């Protein structure tokens, strides 16, 4: 089971190169705070902008820096079975836990096509797979029936749920397969979903005040919802502010002013955070 707070970790850049000194610093920082896993090369990690050589360097460096202390799930996406399977096979020779794999995007396959997509991938790796359902980016929703059927495949172990429909999410939770982890990827409703019984969250916002996110999760796990709500009232404003412009630009700026990275550089088409939002983030820093 995958439980707790998971960080879809940023890729720090400096002068258009990956800043591996900062990357190592971030990994150690989040491990020391108690996160359960990291997910490099997701949307927050600006996977769209990474060259092939950079991708494999990130894989190698991540494994080296983590050193078996927490779980690693690498982000992966595509819309053709054969191409994604090729990537999976090339990556599976390395030692890590698994993949977070996005539903095929843009082409909008039907539910049978989605099921065959994940089934084919699972058959070509021994790594664990977390399904990523985010229809407002991919154009198609993975129905609960499809998720439940896919959960019967031994190495499909969980779901990152960003379906955008709370009733759909709660219905899945009521029919949750045994041993299958359901984690929210919707930062602004983390508290509500954890209280409802979610196993944790894969959260970009948790780059900031990570210890408070973890503390809130522990309070809910201990059924101390009142104390968790007090923390959440403080965290919610962070989630709101950090998504006012395209992710991960606001998060990078916050990490920069906190001294965790040397540069808040992004790669186009993600633009660096605007001056107006910089002022909000600085004010947020003071209020925290």
VEXDOBA-322217 format. One record per residue (C-alpha): x negated, y negated, z; residue in one letter; residue number from 1. Coordinates in nm, 4 decimals, padded with zeros to 6 digits. Layout:
<mikes>
          X          Y          Z   rest    nr
          X          Y          Z      a   NUM
...
</mikes>
This chain:
<mikes>
          X          Y          Z   rest    nr
    00.0000    00.0000    00.0000      x     1
   -00.1125   -00.3532   -00.0822      x     2
   -00.0041   -00.5866    00.1953      x     3
   -00.0865   -00.9374    00.3124      x     4
   -00.2285   -01.2446    00.1426      x     5
   -00.4057   -01.1964   -00.1906      x     6
   -00.6019   -01.4740   -00.3638      x     7
   -00.5937   -01.5024   -00.7461      x     8
   -00.9355   -01.6629   -00.7254      x     9
   -01.0432   -01.9598   -00.9379      x    10
   -01.3422   -01.9569   -01.1711      x    11
   -01.5643   -02.2505   -01.0687      x    12
   -01.7346   -02.4336   -01.3558      x    13
   -02.0210   -02.6820   -01.3683      x    14
   -02.1393   -02.8355   -01.6950      x    15
   -01.9203   -02.5862   -01.8832      x    16
   -02.0958   -02.2883   -01.7222      x    17
   -01.9609   -02.0567   -01.4536      x    18
   -02.1017   -02.1685   -01.1202      x    19
   -02.1795   -01.8303   -00.9648      x    20
   -02.3292   -01.9896   -00.6545      x    21
   -01.9902   -02.1438   -00.5761      x    22
   -01.8113   -01.8248   -00.6814      x    23
   -02.0095   -01.6219   -00.4286      x    24
   -01.9447   -01.8869   -00.1641      x    25
   -01.5694   -01.8689   -00.2279      x    26
   -01.5604   -01.4894   -00.2140      x    27
   -01.7420   -01.4842    00.1191      x    28
   -01.5189   -01.7633    00.2494      x    29
   -01.1964   -01.5766    00.1742      x    30
   -01.3268   -01.2413    00.2962      x    31
   -01.4303   -01.4007    00.6261      x    32
   -01.0828   -01.5529    00.6643      x    33
   -00.9181   -01.2118    00.6222      x    34
   -00.7569   -01.1933    00.2791      x    35
   -00.6607   -00.8415    00.1723      x    36
   -00.7754   -00.8655   -00.1894      x    37
   -00.8848   -01.1025   -00.4625      x    38
   -00.7731   -01.1146   -00.8240      x    39
   -01.0325   -01.2687   -01.0558      x    40
   -00.9591   -01.3538   -01.4193      x    41
   -00.5928   -01.4338   -01.3772      x    42
   -00.4214   -01.7495   -01.4987      x    43
   -00.5622   -01.9303   -01.1939      x    44
   -00.9054   -01.8013   -01.2969      x    45
   -00.8563   -01.9574   -01.6428      x    46
   -00.8935   -01.6228   -01.8172      x    47
   -00.7731   -01.7845   -02.1408      x    48
   -01.0928   -01.9914   -02.1564      x    49
   -01.3488   -01.7234   -02.0731      x    50
   -01.5798   -01.5787   -02.3371      x    51
   -01.6286   -01.2021   -02.3597      x    52
   -01.9796   -01.2222   -02.2128      x    53
   -01.8498   -01.4359   -01.9251      x    54
   -01.5747   -01.1841   -01.8500      x    55
   -01.8196   -00.8977   -01.8040      x    56
   -02.0535   -01.1170   -01.6011      x    57
   -01.7631   -01.2041   -01.3696      x    58
   -01.6792   -00.8350   -01.3323      x    59
   -02.0357   -00.7475   -01.2356      x    60
   -02.0845   -01.0460   -01.0042      x    61
   -01.7491   -00.9954   -00.8311      x    62
   -01.8282   -00.6334   -00.7515      x    63
   -02.1736   -00.7326   -00.6285      x    64
   -02.0492   -01.0184   -00.4095      x    65
   -01.7520   -00.8305   -00.2610      x    66
   -01.9665   -00.5272   -00.1782      x    67
   -01.6685   -00.3019   -00.0934      x    68
   -01.5405   -00.5371    00.1781      x    69
   -01.1959   -00.5969    00.0232      x    70
   -00.9973   -00.4771   -00.2776      x    71
   -01.0495   -00.6206   -00.6260      x    72
   -00.7820   -00.6274   -00.8966      x    73
   -00.8866   -00.7881   -01.2240      x    74
   -00.6283   -00.9794   -01.4259      x    75
   -00.5565   -00.8445   -01.7712      x    76
   -00.3037   -00.9256   -02.0397      x    77
   -00.2153   -00.8793   -02.4019      x    78
    00.0714   -00.7760   -02.6242      x    79
   -00.0596   -00.4735   -02.8129      x    80
   -00.1002   -00.1354   -02.6427      x    81
   -00.4166   -00.0359   -02.8280      x    82
   -00.6017   -00.3629   -02.7604      x    83
   -00.5202   -00.3655   -02.3884      x    84
   -00.6102    00.0025   -02.3561      x    85
   -00.9477   -00.0724   -02.5180      x    86
   -01.0089   -00.3453   -02.2582      x    87
   -00.9017   -00.1148   -01.9762      x    88
   -01.1363    00.1599   -02.0908      x    89
   -01.4297   -00.0801   -02.1227      x    90
   -01.3697   -00.2217   -01.7754      x    91
   -01.2883    00.1071   -01.6010      x    92
   -01.6538    00.2153   -01.5962      x    93
   -01.7098   -00.0420   -01.3198      x    94
   -01.6327    00.0210   -00.9544      x    95
   -01.3226   -00.1713   -00.8442      x    96
   -00.9679   -00.0947   -00.7349      x    97
   -00.7494   -00.1828   -01.0278      x    98
   -00.5767   -00.4261   -01.2606      x    99
   -00.3016   -00.6852   -01.2432      x   100
   -00.1453   -00.6458   -01.5869      x   101
    00.0985   -00.8967   -01.7326      x   102
    00.4063   -00.7887   -01.9221      x   103
    00.3470   -00.8206   -02.2995      x   104
    00.3900   -01.1843   -02.3889      x   105
    00.5446   -01.3737   -02.6819      x   106
    00.6701   -01.0718   -02.8796      x   107
    00.9503   -00.9995   -02.6267      x   108
    00.9637   -00.6168   -02.6406      x   109
    01.2696   -00.4290   -02.5170      x   110
    01.2634   -00.2306   -02.1913      x   111
    01.1536    00.0913   -02.3638      x   112
    00.8623   -00.0961   -02.5215      x   113
    00.7626   -00.2394   -02.1822      x   114
    00.7809    00.1039   -02.0224      x   115
    00.5674    00.2606   -02.2952      x   116
    00.3172   -00.0259   -02.2664      x   117
    00.2492    00.0342   -01.8962      x   118
    00.2748    00.4120   -01.9306      x   119
    00.0122    00.4199   -02.2087      x   120
   -00.2230    00.1958   -02.0088      x   121
   -00.1836    00.4037   -01.6917      x   122
   -00.2678    00.7218   -01.8827      x   123
   -00.5976    00.5689   -01.9958      x   124
   -00.7410    00.4731   -01.6566      x   125
   -00.7685    00.6140   -01.3074      x   126
   -00.7581    00.2604   -01.1660      x   127
   -00.4507    00.1336   -00.9847      x   128
   -00.2163   -00.0982   -01.1720      x   129
   -00.0046   -00.3841   -01.0412      x   130
    00.2736   -00.4871   -01.2802      x   131
    00.3060   -00.8623   -01.3313      x   132
    00.6590   -00.9776   -01.4144      x   133
    00.6720   -01.3470   -01.5095      x   134
    00.9420   -01.3947   -01.7750      x   135
    00.9200   -01.7739   -01.7872      x   136
    00.5696   -01.7289   -01.9346      x   137
    00.6066   -01.4018   -02.1278      x   138
    00.9584   -01.4500   -02.2644      x   139
    01.0990   -01.1218   -02.1321      x   140
    01.2053   -00.9935   -01.7890      x   141
    01.1081   -00.6467   -01.6691      x   142
    01.4361   -00.5081   -01.5413      x   143
    01.4518   -00.3465   -01.1983      x   144
    01.5429   -00.0101   -01.3502      x   145
    01.2247   -00.0222   -01.5596      x   146
    01.0113   -00.1153   -01.2576      x   147
    01.1559    00.1715   -01.0539      x   148
    01.0873    00.4177   -01.3374      x   149
    00.7298    00.2903   -01.3754      x   150
    00.6706    00.3214   -00.9992      x   151
    00.6922    00.7005   -01.0401      x   152
    00.3609    00.6935   -01.2296      x   153
    00.0983    00.7643   -00.9586      x   154
   -00.1449    00.4836   -01.0403      x   155
    00.1215    00.2139   -01.0869      x   156
    00.1193    00.0970   -00.7282      x   157
    00.2841   -00.2420   -00.7066      x   158
    00.4509   -00.5478   -00.8551      x   159
    00.3704   -00.9175   -00.8608      x   160
    00.7205   -01.0600   -00.8781      x   161
    00.7734   -01.3966   -01.0478      x   162
    01.1054   -01.3088   -01.2113      x   163
    01.2580   -01.6420   -01.1054      x   164
    01.5883   -01.4857   -00.9975      x   165
    01.6262   -01.4382   -00.6227      x   166
    01.9253   -01.2046   -00.6555      x   167
    01.7302   -00.9838   -00.8960      x   168
    01.4359   -00.9784   -00.6529      x   169
    01.6518   -00.8889   -00.3530      x   170
    01.8245   -00.6123   -00.5496      x   171
    01.4840   -00.4591   -00.6264      x   172
    01.3880   -00.4876   -00.2608      x   173
    01.7003   -00.2961   -00.1573      x   174
    01.5980   -00.0141   -00.3925      x   175
    01.2250   -00.0373   -00.3205      x   176
    01.0391    00.2830   -00.4133      x   177
    00.8532    00.4443   -00.1241      x   178
    00.4823    00.3584   -00.1210      x   179
    00.5254    00.0887   -00.3866      x   180
    00.4102   -00.2641   -00.2957      x   181
    00.6210   -00.5655   -00.3888      x   182
    00.4396   -00.8974   -00.3638      x   183
    00.5697   -01.2392   -00.4542      x   184
    00.3795   -01.4699   -00.6842      x   185
    00.6149   -01.7606   -00.6179      x   186
    00.4310   -01.9774   -00.3679      x   187
    00.7253   -02.1992   -00.2711      x   188
    00.9472   -01.9105   -00.1574      x   189
    00.6815   -01.7070    00.0232      x   190
    00.8414   -01.7419    00.3661      x   191
    01.1884   -01.6409    00.2452      x   192
    01.0583   -01.3360    00.0588      x   193
    00.8357   -01.2189    00.3437      x   194
    01.1281   -01.2442    00.5851      x   195
    01.3346   -01.0400    00.3375      x   196
    01.0780   -00.7600    00.3439      x   197
    00.8171   -00.8298    00.0772      x   198
    00.4766   -00.6736    00.1415      x   199
    00.2817   -00.9951    00.0837      x   200
    00.1977   -01.2553   -00.1753      x   201
   -00.0456   -01.3216   -00.4594      x   202
   -00.0703   -01.6949   -00.4142      x   203
   -00.2734   -01.9690   -00.5792      x   204
   -00.1833   -02.2084   -00.2963      x   205
   -00.3477   -01.9767   -00.0442      x   206
   -00.6856   -02.1023   -00.1669      x   207
   -00.6080   -02.3831    00.0805      x   208
   -00.5425   -02.3346    00.4544      x   209
   -00.5859   -01.9627    00.3954      x   210
   -00.6047   -01.8860    00.7664      x   211
   -00.2603   -02.0434    00.8168      x   212
   -00.1092   -01.8347    00.5359      x   213
   -00.2537   -01.5236    00.6971      x   214
   -00.1327   -01.6294    01.0410      x   215
    00.2197   -01.6860    00.9077      x   216
    00.2183   -01.3436    00.7450      x   217
    00.1112   -01.1807    01.0730      x   218
    00.3858   -01.3589    01.2675      x   219
    00.6487   -01.2313    01.0244      x   220
    00.5015   -00.8809    01.0380      x   221
    00.5379   -00.9010    01.4178      x   222
    00.8989   -01.0272    01.3813      x   223
    00.8070   -01.3664    01.5252      x   224
    00.9936   -01.5584    01.2564      x   225
    01.0336   -01.8793    01.4560      x   226
    00.6585   -01.9232    01.4919      x   227
    00.6098   -01.8313    01.1271      x   228
    00.8623   -02.0984    01.0253      x   229
    00.6678   -02.3667    01.2131      x   230
    00.3569   -02.2818    01.0087      x   231
    00.5543   -02.2581    00.6859      x   232
    00.6939   -02.6103    00.7273      x   233
    00.3351   -02.7319    00.7112      x   234
    00.2313   -02.5038    00.4256      x   235
    00.5264   -02.5816    00.2007      x   236
    00.4050   -02.9336    00.1249      x   237
    00.0727   -02.7844    00.0120      x   238
    00.2483   -02.5459   -00.2262      x   239
    00.4547   -02.8341   -00.3638      x   240
    00.1617   -03.0706   -00.4183      x   241
   -00.0719   -02.8129   -00.5735      x   242
    00.1761   -02.7331   -00.8513      x   243
    00.2562   -03.0872   -00.9638      x   244
    00.0104   -03.0452   -01.2521      x   245
   -00.1028   -02.7338   -01.4412      x   246
   -00.2715   -02.4718   -01.2256      x   247
   -00.5590   -02.4558   -01.1229      x   248
   -00.6578   -02.8232   -01.1663      x   249
   -00.5023   -02.9445   -00.8370      x   250
   -00.6428   -02.6477   -00.6437      x   251
   -00.9916   -02.7103   -00.7809      x   252
   -00.9757   -03.0743   -00.6765      x   253
   -00.8655   -02.9758   -00.3251      x   254
   -01.1497   -02.7256   -00.2964      x   255
   -01.3886   -02.9917   -00.4235      x   256
   -01.2933   -03.2493   -00.1597      x   257
   -01.3077   -02.9747    00.1032      x   258
   -01.6686   -02.9058    00.0024      x   259
   -01.6112   -02.5488   -00.1175      x   260
   -01.7060   -02.6133   -00.4811      x   261
   -01.9444   -02.8607   -00.6441      x   262
   -01.7168   -02.9580   -00.9332      x   263
   -01.3431   -02.9591   -01.0052      x   264
   -01.4119   -02.9054   -01.3755      x   265
   -01.1555   -02.7169   -01.5837      x   266
   -01.1588   -02.5988   -01.9433      x   267
   -00.9199   -02.7380   -02.2028      x   268
   -00.6318   -02.7217   -02.2557      x   269
   -00.6155   -02.7347   -01.8743      x   270
   -00.7070   -03.0940   -01.7962      x   271
   -00.8703   -03.2188   -01.4797      x   272
   -00.6274   -03.3475   -01.2196      x   273
   -00.4908   -03.6991   -01.2766      x   274
   -00.5886   -03.9958   -01.0624      x   275
   -00.2377   -04.0248   -00.9166      x   276
   -00.2378   -03.6642   -00.8014      x   277
   -00.5932   -03.6968   -00.6685      x   278
   -00.4651   -03.9641   -00.4324      x   279
   -00.1806   -03.7355   -00.3202      x   280
   -00.4229   -03.4514   -00.2560      x   281
   -00.6545   -03.6779   -00.0572      x   282
   -00.3554   -03.7949    00.1492      x   283
   -00.2508   -03.4337    00.1958      x   284
   -00.5998   -03.3611    00.3234      x   285
   -00.5642   -03.6348    00.5857      x   286
   -00.2156   -03.5208    00.6940      x   287
   -00.3318   -03.1622    00.7362      x   288
</mikes>
